[in-house]
């Protein structure tokens, strides 16, 4: 499978965004138009006059990928050029869960034929690892640092797939860089379904999370195996498919201890209690989605 | 040449300003309209919605977005995909679009947007002044201000003509005074399809988002390249100056109507006193000029039709023979106590040999009525400047001391 996202970009070694972009274009093929808001992907893939994109690509603003994608789709329809062309927004979690929320909500409410892929690396990485609405509970970031009286981010991760499901999308799926085939299959399916579809891709960031650059896939797999990042598909608001963990089930510590952003939990007084709270989050996912 | 209207009575109808503009938009054959309702722009988008509901605009999608921010954002995508695009807004809506305005011009997307000019809050106020669009003057949009309903309508077609010119490729705002023009009914000629088709060719962009010819739009430019992008935008604005004149002249040839290009002059040739202004206020001043000329007072009117690009040379030529110039502004730069037209006209005279006294008077903010008497008082004051020099360089013209 050929990817139309070329090498030579300026991403970090082990960059998650580059991998998601690559897999997205593998799934979409040549006949697509990609919209990316401000973020790592935009900065590292389009330093003028270079570009990594072998498909038409547009960056607009941080908060408007949903609206720009709506406009692209509407223009193609109006001019009779839509055909099978896939309109894909490829955005980070800050642009999706936080600043771009309104524009995505509008696009999905209006029912544009677009696929929105969120590359969730759980913080504002491009700006230097600040907390976003996707940052998990107790992760230390530069705006939710662990300290003498703090275990890091005090808030749970926003449940974006559920919010998108509430918009009446025909297809929503979570996926992970730990499972590239799963990702390609789901993105392909999403782009082939008419209407607004949403893919939430868990994408570990070596720089922001603090793990070895060779471990992106391993860390991603552990998030799934611990139950912290369940993989499922939703069609018309109902969960239709779930990836079982089965015997691969791991304690959350296995996942957390690989990352610098959680290291304080293993050192601080009271850290054990916090680990139990995180385990409870994983257990709830396992129960809610029937992952065992 | 000053305002010329050869209006064919058989073609005339009575229409609301908003309807005239919506009709003009329809006749310009847009592919994508994206807008969010806000007073006093609302009637324009309502009329366009009705045209869509009645199947009167073909090959067009109307996106009913959830905010002004998304209205213009959607058009970034549409215009990049090669569509002729339209939106309309005002006041808070325009301010909400601020970031997208830069983005649109930076990507050189020739969208046209009507502004039904309105004051900005706080205090909240829905009536007319020019603070909203003037506050967007550095965003890289062409800005034109219409005097009346007929001009508001005709300016729409002219704006597309200029914006889509290959030497320009910049977005354009056509500004009409909220309520004063948007909600008023006047006799006018609605734009005719066959004539507009002759005047305005279909939009054929050089670059689009096309899977058969993949291009990257909105690349990231570091310090080695950003300056050149900005330089080219300024060059496009420079190019727009003659194109605006050409668009007005060509419009006259086809439609028989002319309102000025960058500026328009009325009784300025021998004028001792020149009043300059933008928008509907120009109409009031025109009447005052007639009245005072009848009394032998040598007063003239300089209508500034294009504010961005700023027609400095045209303005200098128009006012150089006057003994005093008064710039009337429906906006203020807080902290400077000056309106933008005054500041910029004054600046355009510096480093030249033109030595005309110029003062600024801020007037009609938040929809305050501008009676003939107020303009006459300003002329009276201007006479005093000729004899004894400038007393107050810039001030509000009609402050109510009892409210302070």
Interface residues (C-beta under 8 A of the other chain):
Chain A: X4 X30 X31 X32 X33 X35 X42 X43 X46 X47 X48 X49 X51 X53 X54 X55 X56 X57 X58 X59 X60 X61 X63 X64 X66 X67 X68 X69 X70 X71 X72 X73 X74 X75 X76 X77 X78 X79 X80 X81 X85 X102 X103 X105 X106 X109 X110
Chain B: X31 X32 X34 X59 X60 X61 X63 X64 X65 X66 X67 X69 X70 X73 X74 X75 X76 X77 X78 X79 X80 X81 X82 X83 X85 X99 X100 X103 X107 X208 X209 X210 X211 X213 X214 X215 X216 X217 X218 X219 X220 X221 X222 X225
